Amino acid sequence: MRVWRTSRQSGKCAAFLAIFMLILSAQLVKTASEYDPYNVLGVSRSASQAEIKRAYKRLAREWHPDKNKDPSAEDMFIKISKSYEILSNEERRSNFDRFGQMDENQPFGQSQHHGFRSFHNSFYFDESFFHFPRNRDFSDSKYMLRLAQFNNEVLPDSHKRPYLIKVTSEWCFACIHIEPVWKETVQELEPLGVGIGIVDLGFDRALAKQLGAYRAPSIIGVVNGRVTFFHQAVVREHLRQFVDDLLPQKLVMKITDDNYMAFLENWHVENKPRLLLFDQVPIVPLLYKLTAFAFRDYVRFGFVDQGGTGSTRLLRQYNINTYAPTMLLFKEDTVKPVDVIQARGMKRQIMDEFVSNNKFLQVPRLVSQQLFDELCPVKQFHRRRKYCVLLITGDDPAYLPANKAFLDFASANSKDVLRFAYVYQRQQQPLCQALLQNQGAHSAQVVILERRSQAGKVLYRSVSGGWNGSEEDKYHLHEQLELLQKDPTYLTSDATLPELNNEMAPIFIIRWMNAAYDYVLQIYDDLLYSNWREMMPILSLIFSALFIVFGTVIIQAFSEPGESKPQKPKPKPKEQTRTEDDASSRASTSSRPPKKDFVEVTELTGITYTSNLVKLRPGHINVVLVLTNASKSALLRKFAKEVFSFSGSQTLHFSFLNADKHRHWMPSLLRLACDGAQSQSHSDDEEESSNYMGYVLALNGHKKYFCLFRPVFTGDDGSDSSSDTSFSSDSRRKSRSKSRSSSHSRSRSHSREDGSGSRRGSSRGSSRATSIEVHHKLDRLGLWMERLMEGTLPRIHVPAWPTLVDDTTEG
């Protein structure tokens, strides 16, 4: 009985649970079907992108929470924004039209899951059922970053202020957990000048990939274009310290009674005003560091701890009120500050305005083009004229009185339309030469100029008499400035100024060391926190290099001793050399070249002739060596050595032609290069293969031209004149007359012949032959190859390439 009652109670619970799930499913389907981005924007499903955009702009203006006081305006505005995000993206719109899917991160499913997906999406818009908190509220929408906005705005602005960026995504429960801390941190750091940004992983994956953020939540800091990840617990104090650590070191110098005079008097070295910050805290506040970072190119900052024992004299000398933060700004005068500000609640806006009004010295030195552009801007309107009074002087002690007098004059005649500056002639010679018209100045000179264009065009007038700092010089300069303000045409000369040298730029080695330091820190950070996605390319490169190095060592360790060091061949006597040459002439005429250690050389045969010459790709050149069976081994070895340094080019191919096999090809090529009227018939006896042994041709198969190299005599006269590898100079002169080419200068390579010998009609035996050893024929081939690569060799054009016929097969 008890068991039956228990089972009956269980059945009732199951029935109630089934009814509850049924009601829940009906509510989910109803909620999912209520949301439709087309209905929200009031457009049809066939609406164009222009119509969708117009509807979005109209509804966004109507339902913006700042303009519409309706309590549901914020929720409606979020629906409108989300609807536009879906319909403005073709991929998301297509997913919604096909599957009812609104988030591209969710997997595609079948049509029966339409209601379930819509239910998930409805959490973002409708909180009426479970009151689930939204991952992205309206206050975050103004911080959302896009890829173009990040590259065009955030990265350049990160050189003036740090950025704190949160990486989030929809349905990220950890993101919801850190949201209160994030909001408190934003409310604290944004008024100090820290830039805030939010990146949605599902909304802009390209930006997340560029940042290296692959999971949510992540917090990133960006300073000077460098991305740094936050790896500590998300606590407001940790985030504040993270931003503090992002800033460069030594932005604010600690000032005491011992070093304050050196700090103030160093204005002429750095060419910057000095700003002293007085406060009761021992550590420099983050507000001061952020201000110093924003104006680090203009002002040098120092911090004085009012509660310390080492600043008593400073506080007494400048009469500092210890109950409120104080800022003193000094320029050329190190005794009296030019501006003072004191406030209990020091705000960033107040500090920015204070520093912006005092960015430059009273008379700054032109040390860069950027400073010149800011001091003397280009004229834009008639009423906004800015005249630059420039003192061209030197850095020698002899110029100090004149420079001091110019500073006194500028202090007494400061006006909004006048900017006073000076430049050292030694450091900015191009600028001074353009203004002084290449006339060297032995004394200081004053030039009044007005910039007219960004290209450097200026109107100017030099003050006659130079500048010695006397009262007469001051009166004369004051008189000319008065005339200039009454009559702008007083500037009669014009010039185009060159760009100024950046005197403050660090040398190359310093920039390289800073970049290397940042790179090492980035690698250390990635290794420490296991950012393997970013480290995989670097680790792959390192392990590949180690594998190659150790692999080479292992191969050398297990190789035989005789293989690592090739033995040097012993010199052979001349009789043995002659015997080997005779043996090589009787060797097999196989087309396969001997094994070489330098460069691959292929033989031109009937099979390879078309691909290596006739149909050679445009821009490619085939360098062909003409040889015989007797000279094949020696010439190929010498040829490989000479062309080895050029074998790295992908447009050069190397081949050889056996003149014993194809003795008609070379004469046919030379006949084609001659004019038709001067072509002559030659007997087979005159077309011996030895006539062209050692010739090298650079053949361009596409444009049908070639360059010719003839063997030259280098002065090492062979003693064996009866060798089979010699040939007469008269035969070489015949081939030159037939080809009408002069690819090499007629120097010592010309034959030495008797004066009584006949010029053309005599036989080859009438002239005295000069023998050239085979291995000397290609001694100057390297120089010829250099001229070939330079394109300075003469080109011999042919109407077509002759056919390659194997003469050994002729009956």
Secondary structure, DSSP 8 states (H G I E B T S, - for coil): -HHHHHHHHHHHHHHHHHHHHHHHHHHHHHHHHH--HHHHHT--TT--HHHHHHHHHHHHHHH-TTT---TTHHHHHHHHHHHHHHHHSHHHHHHHHHH----TTS----GGGHHHHHHHHHHHH--TTT----SS-HHHHTTB--HHHIIIIIHHHTTTS-EEEEEE-TT-HHHHHHHHHHHHHHHHHGGGT-EEEEEETTT-HHHHHHHT--SSSEEEEEETTEEEE--S---HHHHHHHHHHHS-TTSEEE--TTTHHHHHHTHHHHT--EEEEEES-SS--HHHHHHHHHTTTT-EEEEEETTSGGGHHHHHHTT--TTS-EEEEESS-SSS-SEEEE-SS--HHHHHHHHHTT-S-SS-B--SHHHHHHHS----SGGG--EEEEEEE-SSGGGHHHHHHHHHHHHHT--TTEEEEEEETTT-HHHHHHHHTT---SS-EEEEEEE--TTSEEEEEE-TT-----HHHHHHHHHHHHHHHH-GGG--EEEE------TTS--HHHHHHHHHHHHHHHHHHHHHTT-HHHHHHHHHHHHHHHHHHHHHHHHHHHS-HHHHS--------HHHHHHHHHHHHTS---SS----SS---EE--TTTHIIIIIT--TT-EEEEEEE-TTTHHHHHHHHHHHHGGGTT-TTEEEEEEETTT-TTHHHHHHHHHS-GGG-----GGG--GGGGTT-EEEEETTTTEEEEE-----S---S-TT-TT---HHHHHHHHHHHT--SS--STTS----TTS-SSSS-GGGS------GGGTTTTHHHHHHHHHHT-S--EE-SS------GGG--
